Amino acid sequence: MAAGLLMCACSMPLTDAPLLGLPENIPPRPETPAAYLPVHDMPAPRSAPVLTPEEQARIEKELAAARDRQNAKTNAQRSAE
């Protein structure tokens, strides 16, 4: 019987234990627990693509050019040292 009480005590929060109780200055618990976030709800499909293929190609070229400029600056600084 003692083992059953110990196992039951492990599944109960300490604040609900009969000897410990709750502190005096805490707000009361809500009567209904908060709802869980809808993690499995998917947004509606988009009516238009995020980027057109032309926009994506332009942005990729701009990013590649920025990367190349940064690499050139870094290489120039390293060779100057």
N, C-alpha and C positions, 0 to 999 in steps of 0.2 A: 504494500500500500504506500509506503514511503517513496518507493521508486516512482510510482504513478504520480504522486504529488510533485516530485522533482521534475519529472518530464513535462507535466502540465505547466509548471512554473517557468520552464524555458520558453514556452510559446506565448507567454503573457508579458506585455511591457512592464518594466519595473514600476512605472508610475501608477499602474493599476493594482499593484500588490497591496493586500489588505493592511500590512503593517507600515508601509512606506507612505502611501497616499500621494496626493497632489499638493504642490505648494499653494499657499493662500492667494498669491497675487497673479495667477494666470487666468486668462479669459476662458470662459466655458467653451467646450467643444461644440462644433456645429451639430445639429440634429441629423442632417444628412451629410454623408461624406462628399468631398469634392469629386467631381467627375474626372475621369482619366482623359488625357489629351487624345484626340483622334489620330493616332499615329498611322493607322492603316487607310485613312481616307485620302484618296488621291485627288489632286486638283483637276478641274475640267480640262480637256485638251485645248491647246491654243488654236485659234482660228487662223493665225498667220505664223509663218516661221520666225524664229527669233532674229536670224540674220539671213539675208539672201546669199546665195553662193558668191556673188560678186562682192558683197560687203565683207564676207568672211575672207576671201582671197586678198582684198585690199588691206584688211587689218593684219593678216598674217605677213604680208609684205612689209608693212610699217613696223611690226614687231621684229622681224628679221633684220631690217635696216637699223633699228635702234640697238639691237644686240650686237651687230657688226660694228657700229660706232663705238659702243662701250668697250668691246674687245680691243679695238684699235687704240683707244685711249689707255686702257690698262696695259697693253703691250708696250706702248710708247713710254709710259711711266716706269715700267719694269726695266726697259733697256736703258733709261736715263740714270738709273741707280747704280 
